[in-house]
Amino acid sequence: MAQTNASPPSDFIREIIDEHLRSDRFQGRVATRFPPEPNGYLHIGHAKSVCLNFGIAAHYGGTCNLRMDDTDPSGESLEYVESIINDVRWLGFDWGDRLFFASDYFERLFQFAVQLIKAGKAYVCSLSADEIREQRGTLTEPGKESPYRNRPIEENLHLFERMRAGQFEDGAHVLRAKIDMASPNITMRDPVLYRIKRAAHYRTGTTWCIYPMYDFAHCLSDSIEKITHSICTLEFENNRPLYDWILDQLNVDCHPQQIEFARLNLSYTVLSKRRLIELVTKGYVTGWDDPRMPTLAGMRRRGYTPEAIRTFCARIGVAKNENLVDISLLEHCVREDLNEQAPRVMGVLRPLRVVIDNYPEGQREEFECPNHPQNPSMGVRRVPFSRVLYIDREDFQKNPPKKYYRLAPGREVRLRYSYIIKCVRMVEDTKTGEVIEVHCTYDPETRNGPPSDGHKVDGVIHWVSADHSVPAEVRLYDRLFPVADPMTKEDDFLKYLNPKSLETLSSCRVERGLLGAGPGSRYQFERLGYFCVDSVDSSEKALVFNRIVTLRDTWAKISEKEKR
């Protein structure tokens, strides 16, 4: 099982578990579960729950199950199940043979519902969904009892069996718990436990036409699996009394403890599954694995590492109160991890042709370049050098400002790992005035360092040989939303989409050695950022790179400007 880079700090959840171990509440057992609903892909918020549940199990030498809470056939699919399994495994966690599905328990859940009816704790209600909502009451007014609340037990059993047999239309009846319509907790006002839904289930087909509600199935699935600690997010805090009530009424052998923690809210993105589905279905992104998406599939395709995500989840910790975590912390964790493991290469994103006039035509030499300057064990590579090179357009200006240390007319720079060159002239487009070619001379005495006369320059720029580099497409991904909290006005969140969240550069040049790079391979393009070979569109014949993250937090500078 994967571990985060640091030992887990103490938190209120572990304090509760420690107390349970001292009191022997669960006979020394710790069993958790990660229970996603397979109606979408996992996102970074789910990663926090994955790391927490599996991390607690590992910390106490317990177990953590992976369970699909697939009680609503609408929108659930095998595609989502497979994506969830892949994502949790990619994060580095292993559930052994403990992969479960709530749908496997449908018959047992039905029998539990029958047991509640026989005990006079549940009844079939024939009100419509709107009528049930109207009679539920408010925070200050009690609800009204259903006229069907006191149906005889035998009638309830008969109607419930007929519901299962498919003898009623959707919405004709529901099964409700009989609790307290005057409860200050609205969740406890005779909640619905089962509804009729004629929809084929991706696993059970058309075997069932009634399905249990999440609150009913979830607590009983936990109990069936003998979970000890049912860890969930704060929106389920009001549901905890119902969780306990159902288990208490059924007198189950295992009654887990539900514990709530604050969900992850991340700046400059949305983590509502409903909103993410909207982005996908309406075509604002290319799919669930679009590298701009906060899904684990998107982050994996973009080039984020599971180690960085686990470190991020460990650093944000576990809290009881909601807060907004700055996405720059996640990006920092990504940079920190990639800085250690990503080999260095040179790539030119916006090529500008450079001709070294005094370098012999047809000559080629190679420079030995370290794959990681701070880690000699990663070895070296040999990079070809020739008379015609490409540099980035941003590294040349014909009218440079003060303290500009890159190439300009009459100025010198060092080409990374090679020679010092000096700009002697430039060629401009006669119509636009754009510089299309730069002519330089080189000092052969400056190979790999200053000569004995101390010839030094302030600027160092990267380059590739025109004849010995290869073309590549580079996709520059930015934040999907340019505002910190796009959900402030939830209904209008789409208007905050960043129109510059993707810039595609199709004329880039990279070192020839990258031709054999496999999908998902990560590199630092020196001076530019971290990049990943796209796992979908890249091939040996057509290299495509995704920018994972810049070398520095450029958004911090933007934020400072906004403050001013």
Secondary structure, DSSP 8 states (H G I E B T S, - for coil): ----SS-----HHHHHHHHHHHHTTTTT--EEEE---SSS--BHHHHHHHHHHHHHHHHTT-EEEEEE-----TT--HHHHHHHHHHHHHHT---TT-EEEGGGGHHHHHHHHHHHHHTTSEEEE---HHHHHHTT--SSS-----TTTT--HHHHHHHHHHHHTT-S-TTS-EEEE-S-TT-SSGGGSS-EEEEE----BTTTBTS-SEEE-HHHHHHHHHHHTT-SEEEEEGGGGGGHHHHHHHHHHHT-S---EEEEE---EETTS---HHHHHHHHHTTSSSSTT-TTSSBHHHHHHHT--HHHHHHHHHHH---SS--EE-HHHHHHHHHHHHHHH--EE-EESSEEEEEETTS-TT--EEEEEES-TT-GGG-EEEEEE-SEEEEEGGGB-SS--TT--SB-TT-EEEETTS-EEEEEEEEE-TTT--EEEEEEEEEGGGTTS--TT----S-EE--EETTTEEEEEEEEE--S-SSS-TTTTGGGGGGG--TTSEEEEEEEEEEGGGGG--TT-EEEETTTEEEEE-TTT--SSSEEEEEEE-SS-HHHHHHHHHH-
